[in-house]
Amino acid sequence: MTGFEAYFRGKHRARLSFLSVVAIVCLVLLALLSVAQVAHLHSSDTDADHCQLCIVMHTLAPVAATAAAIVMV
């Protein structure tokens, strides 16, 4: 039996399965939040100042741009 096959037997297979489920759940939540961000509207421009979703998304945008720049460099 090769080392690769031995790795996927027993405890490691259970851990891999658990991590796969966690990754899928995170991707589904990310997709739902992305749809919510794109689909929601404000009746006036000042309403966005009090919207928790807008505040979080605009706070994280510079961090995401910086991370992308670091990866590209």
N, C-alpha and C positions, 0 to 999 in steps of 0.2 A: 504494500500500500504506500502510495507516495505521501509526502508531507502535506500536500494540498488536500488530499482526501481525508487524512487524519484530522486536519484542522476543522473540517466541517462536520465531524461526528461528535455526538455527545453535547457537552455544555456549550461549545462554541456555536453549534447550530441553533440552540435556543436563544443565545445572545444575538446572533445575526437576525433571527426572526423578530425578536423584540425591537431591535434597532430599525428594522425595515418598517415595522408598524408605526414606530414613533416618527420616522421620516415621512411616511405617507400622511399621517395626521397633521404634521407641521405644514406640509405642502398644501393640504386641503384648507387649513386655516389661513394660510397666506393667500390662496386664491380667493377665498370668501372675503377677506379683508380688502383685497385689491378691488374686487367688484364693488364693495361697499364704498370705498374711497372714490371710485370713478362715478358711481351712480348717484351719490347724494348731492343735493342742491341746497343753496341758501337763498332766501328771498331777498336779502340785501347783502352788500359787501361787509357790513359790520357784524353780521351774524357769524361769520367765519372766525371772528376773534374769540368767540365763546364756545366754539365747537371743539370738543375734546379730540375728535378724530383729525380735524385739520391741524390742530396744535401739534399733535404727535407726529403726523406725517411731515409737516414743515420743519420740525425740529430734527428729524432723522435724515432729511434730504442732504444736508451738508456732510454728514458722517458717511453716507453712502457714496457721495461723490469723492470724498477723500480716500476712502477704501479702494475705490476703482482706480484712482490716480496712482496709489501706492502699488497696486498689482500691475499696472501698466508699466511702471518704471522698473 
